[in-house]
Amino acid sequence: MTPVIRVSILVHAAGVIVLALAPGMWPWVAAVIVANHLVLAAGVFHVRGRLLGPNLSRLPAAAAAHRQVCLTFDDGPHPELTPRILELLERYQAKASFFCVGERARAHPEIVREIVRRGHSVENHSDRHSHAFAFYGISFLRREVERAQATVAAITGRAPQFFRAPAGFRSPLLGFVLAPLGLRYVSWTRRGLDTVERDPARVLGRLTSGLAAGDVLLLHDSEPLSLAVLPALLEQLAARGLKCVSLPAACSHS
C-alpha cells in the first residue's frame, strides 16, 4: 500500500469521525475529501507514475545493462493479426510479451498457446477490456483481473506475472487486487499510439525517438498498423544492438 493510499484511507476515516462529532464542519470535510480525490485522479491519468503503487515503466537496470528492451502487445489475441505478428517476431528472432484480454483468449485459445510455444509470454490485460476499468469498485476489479488470470493459466499452464490496465488507466484500488495474485503492474516507456495514428512513419518515430536499452515499448496486436511498423522497428532495434526479450526474461535479472 503506497503512502497516498494510506493517507486517503485516513482522510476518509477522519472525515467520518469529524462529521460525527461536529456536523457543522461538513464544508471543510468535503473540501478535504474532494482534494484527496483530485490527487487520486491525477494518479489514475498519470499512466507512468508511481503515485498509486509500483509501476514497471522501464526494465530493471540489469536488463538494460544487457542491452535488452521489451516489446509488448495489447488487446489481443486477434485471429488474423496476432499469428502474422508472431511470424515477424520469429523472422527477427525477437521475443515479446502479449497482454491478452481474457474473453479474447477464450475465443482463440490456440493462438494463446502458440504465443507461448514460440517463447513469448502471455500477460493479463483484464477480462473484458472495459474503458471504465479504473472507475469501478473493487469487486469488479477483482472479477476482471482474476477471471483473466484463470483463463490464461488454464490455456497455457502458466499464470501471468504482469498486469496492464485497459488504456493504462490504473484504479487507486488496483493494488489490493494485484498483490494477492502476485501480479506486477506494467505501463511503458514509449508507445506508438497505433490505435489512433494512421501514419506508420509517425508511429515508428514515437517508438524510436530516444530509444534506449531498458525501454518497454507498446503496440497493439489488434491493429493492422502494427504489421506495417514492426519490421522497420525490429530492424532499428537490431541495428542499435538491442535485444527484444519478454518481461519475465528481463525481470529474471533482478
N, C-alpha and C positions, 0 to 999 in steps of 0.2 A: 504494500500500500504506500503510495507516494505521499509526501508531506501535504500537497494541495488537497488530496482526498481526505486525509486525516483532518485538516483544517475545515474542510467543507462539512464533514460529519459533526465536528464540534460546533460549528456555526449554527447548524440546524438544531442541534440539541440545546444549545444555549438559548436560541430563539424561542423554543417551546417553553423553557423554564422562565425566561423573562416575561413572556406573554401571560403565563400562569400567575406570576407574582405582581405584574404591573401591566394590565391590558392596555393602558394608555400609551405605552411605549411602542405600539404596533407600527407607527410610521418609520421609526428608527430600525426596528427589527426587519421590516420589509425592505428597507433600503440596503441593509447589510446583506440580506439574502439575495437580492437582485444583483448586487455587486459580485457576490460569490458565484452566481450562475453565469455572469458575464465572463468571469475568469475561466470557468469550466468550458464555456462555449469557445473561448479562444483556444483551449487545448484540443477541442474536437476538430477545429478547422486548421490548426497548425499541424499538418499531417506528418511532418518530420520532427516535431518537437517531442520532448520527454516530460512535459508537464503532467500528463496522465499516467505515466509509467514508462518502464524501459521500452526502447524503440530502436530496433536494428535498422538504421538508415545507411550504414556502411558496414562492410565486413570487418571482422576483428583485425587488429594490427598484424598478427602473424600471417593471415591470409593475404593482406596487402603486401607484406614483405616477400611473399611467394609470387607476386605479380598476378594475383587472382582477381577476377571480377565475377559477378553473378548475374546472369540473365534470368529474369523472372517473367512469367506469362500469366496474366489474369483472365478469369471469366470463362475458361474452357471447362471440359473439353468440347471442341467443335468437331462435328463428324467429318467435315471436309478439310478444314484448315489445320487442325492440330496434327494429323498424320503428315501433311506436307511440311509443316514446321519441323517435325521430328526428322524427316528426311534431310532437310537442310542442316540441322544440327549434326546429324551423323556425317554428312559430307565434310563438314569443317572440324569434326572431332571435338565438338563443344558439348558441354553438359549444362543443364538448366534446371530451374525449379518452376513447377507449374502449380499455381494457386487455383485449384479447381472448385467449382460450385457444386455442392452436394447433389442437387437434383439433376444436374447435367452429367455428373459422374454416374449416377444410377441409370441414366438413359444410354450412356455409352461406356459401359464398364470395360469393354475390350480395348478401347483407346487408353483408358487409365492404366490398364495392365501393360500396354505397350510402352507407355511413358516410362514406367519403372523398368521394364525389360531392357530398355535402351540405356539405362544407367542414370536417368534423371530422377528428381524427387517430386512427389505429389504432396502439396500442402493444402491447408484449409482456408477457403475463401467464403465461408458461411454456406448455409444450405440453400437459400433461395435468392441471395444477392439483392436484398431489398435496399433501395437507395435511402430509406429512412432508418437503416440499421442503427445508426448512432443515437437515435432519439427514442428507442423503445426501452421498456423496462427490463430488469434483469432476467425475468422468466423467459422472455422472448429471446434475449441474447443467448442464454444458456441453451435453449432449444436449437437455435440456429447453429451454434458452434458444435454442440455435442452431436447433433444428427449428422452434420458433415463429417465430423471426426470419425464417427462409427461407420459411415459409408465408405470412406477411403480405406479404413482399416480392414473392412470386410472384403473389399475388392482386391487390395494389394497385399494384405497380410502385414502391413506396417502402418501404425498410426502417424499422422503428420506431427512434425515437431514445431512448425511455424504457422502463424495466422496473420492474414492481412484483411482488414475490414473492407467491405464494399466501398469503392471510391476513395478509400483511405481515410474515411471519417470515423474516428475512434470514440466510442462511448466512454464517459467517465467511469461507468460501471464495468467495463470490459475486463479489467484486471481481476475482478472477483470470479469471472468465468474461466479465464485462461489459466490462472495459477493452479487450480486443482487438476487440470489436464496436462500440465507441464508444457504448455504452448508458449513460445516466444513470439512477441509481436514484431512484425517487419513492415517497414514502409519502403523507401527507395532513396537513392542518391540523386538520380535523374530519370526522367520519364519522357517518352516521345510524344505524348498526347495523341496517340494514334487513333483514339476513339473520336476525336473531333477534327483533326487535321487531315486534309486530303492530299497534301504535297509530300511525297516520300522524302524529298531532299530536306525539308524543314524538320520532319520527324528525326531523320538521321542526324541533322545538325544539333538538335536538342540533346541527343544521346551521346554525341561525341565531343561537343564543345566542353573543354575542361576535363575530359575523361581521364581517369587515373586508376591505378591499382587500388582495389578495395571497394570500388563502386558497385552499387546494386542498381541494375537497370530494369526499367519496367516497360513491357509491351503487352499486347493482348492477343492470345491465340484465337480470339473470336472475331478479329478484324482482318480483312483481306490485305490492308495496307502493310501489316506486319510482314507479309511474304515479300513485298516489294522492298522493304527496308532491310530485312535480315541478312541477305548475302553481303551487301556492302558493309553492314555493321560488323559482321563476323570477319570480313577481310581487314577492316581497320583495326579490330582487336588483335588479330594475328600480327599485323604489321607493327603494332606498338609493343609486341611481346607480352600481351595479356592473355591469360588462360581462363576460359569460361568453366566454372565449376558450379555444382549445386550448392544450395545453402548448407545442408548437413555436412558436405565435404569441407566447405570453407570454415565452418564453425567447429570442426573437429580439431583445428589447430589450437583453439583457446581452452 
